[in-house]
């Protein structure tokens, strides 16, 4: 978007900012949130603080940097407000667990390491986050995410201090981060849907064991196959309808493997009537280790 287009939406943007940043206590912090949002919406390849501030007429790099890195406001409350507002618009059929990668050149960005980089399709120097999206056949919206801290950062006190990693934050496997994300989303109460995860998660035994405990939304994965038995690719609508009708995919080579999701520990939920879901997973990319 260009500045003129954003200017035409200032009234609506103001209402949106007031709603999603309602938990932020100070007016000046909420104003910086408004400025940061406009920076993200503006055209431009780089969305880091400095280039965004340069593109905005009221951009103040130091103020925006402080808002993002140092201001004491609760980002979880903001994420919850965004999810509660935007998820119903998408009318999701599934929740999608996925990895998001950010290629990097240096070694000092928090959690950067040589690992599988989906953005490049190969092992490379990058940051990786585990994300949870609500998705339909036509749209998706991010609900929440967690930055993956590689094992090599666990005891590297020098890099941790320079990057500002809190003492209580340590290495946690991606599949555990995925469980954390879904537990958190359930506690916010955007109604849990069928959970879609790729083969990197589905082939992880510990992840499957966690899914098998308790009750909750159904989840399935496909270990490498990308098409249905009739040759057509799986879609969000395919896996949603299979779950809602309670069908179980017949066992065959490349068939989806059903499992049950377990609920957030503190949020008891009724047992669903669905028994399985069939999903498209290409099997490429990192394992959920």
Buried (B, 14 or more C-beta within 10 A) or exposed (E): BEBEEBEEEEEEBEEBBEEBBEBBEEEEBBBBBBBBBBBEBBEEEEEEBEBBBEBBEEBBBEBBBBBBEEBEBEEEBBBBBBBBBBBEEBEBBBBBBBBBBBEBEEEEBBBBBEBBBBEEEEEBBBBBBBBBBBBBEEEBBBBBBBBBBBEBBBEBEEBBEEBEBEEEBEBBBBBBBBBBBBBBBBEBEBEBBBBBBBBBBBBBEEBBEBBEEBEBBBBBBBBEBEEBEEEEEBBBEBBBBBBBEEBBBEEEEEBBBBBBBBBBEEEEBEEBEBBBBBBBBEBEBBBBB
